[in-house]
Amino acid sequence: MKRVLSSFLLFSILVGCRSQQFAPIRYSNSILNPVYDSTKSESSTLNSWLQPYRAQLSAALDSQLFISCRTAGKKQPQSAIGNHLTEVMKEYATSELNATVDAAMLNYGGIRAALPRGSVKIRHIFEIMPFDNALCVVEMDSMQMLTFAQYWMSSKGHPIYGFTVSQDFQNRPYVVWKNPLTRYPVKMVVTDYVANGGDNASFFKTITTRKCLKTPLRDALIQYYRSHYQPTDTLCLPQD
């Protein structure tokens, strides 16, 4: 399953911890480990020790990446934010692998928040993409793409880039490529969560030709924005 960012978990644990007095308890006439006593006063020592780290973390998260001209929330089967995120996935994977990547897919449930209007900061990217899922490029033949099209239709749609999924007059799904396709297999970038069968995409587990990057998608997004935008630049996604 998806792994929540460990540093955030650690920080939450540290913030939640308090230096307290403890009262011993007895069991079978033996002294056991102390237990938390919420009635005792809180010491400021831990908070004082944590304060510089909180300030550094807050300053980093409040770093502005760009300005968004409108709010963009997720929708099915596709949305402006989904199209944008998958486009970034495709461009980032192409750059990292120095090879052609034909398409991208991001599971709908992986988008956890809307892109806000106005100042977009690093903390907003963490809210949109809080998980540590890395990117994987899988190679798919024509039959596997057909299976994908069937999965996409049955799941009511996921964000995709580089192609669309349609149906013929007998309601059979097929793929329409954005650019003319001259060869198979094709390379599609997905998250490792999807590549390992997450979100009911079990057929991805049968695809053995894959290359996984170490960079989490969230970090790839931040790197992309920093390299393509100044903090005062405006990103204006289309209206859905």
Buried (B, 14 or more C-beta within 10 A) or exposed (E): EEEEBEEEEEBEEEEEEEEBEEEEEEEEEEEEEEEEEEEEEEEEEBBEEBEEEEEEBEEEBEEBBBBBEBEBBBBEBBBBBBBBBBBBBBBBBBBBBEEEBBBBBBBBEBBEBBBBEEBBBBBBBBBBBBBBBBBBBBBBEEEBBBBBBBBBBEBEBBBBBBBBBEEEEEEEBEBEBEEEBEEEBBBBBBBBBBBBEBBEBEBBEEBEEBBBBEBBBBBBBBBBBBEEBEBEEEBEBEEB
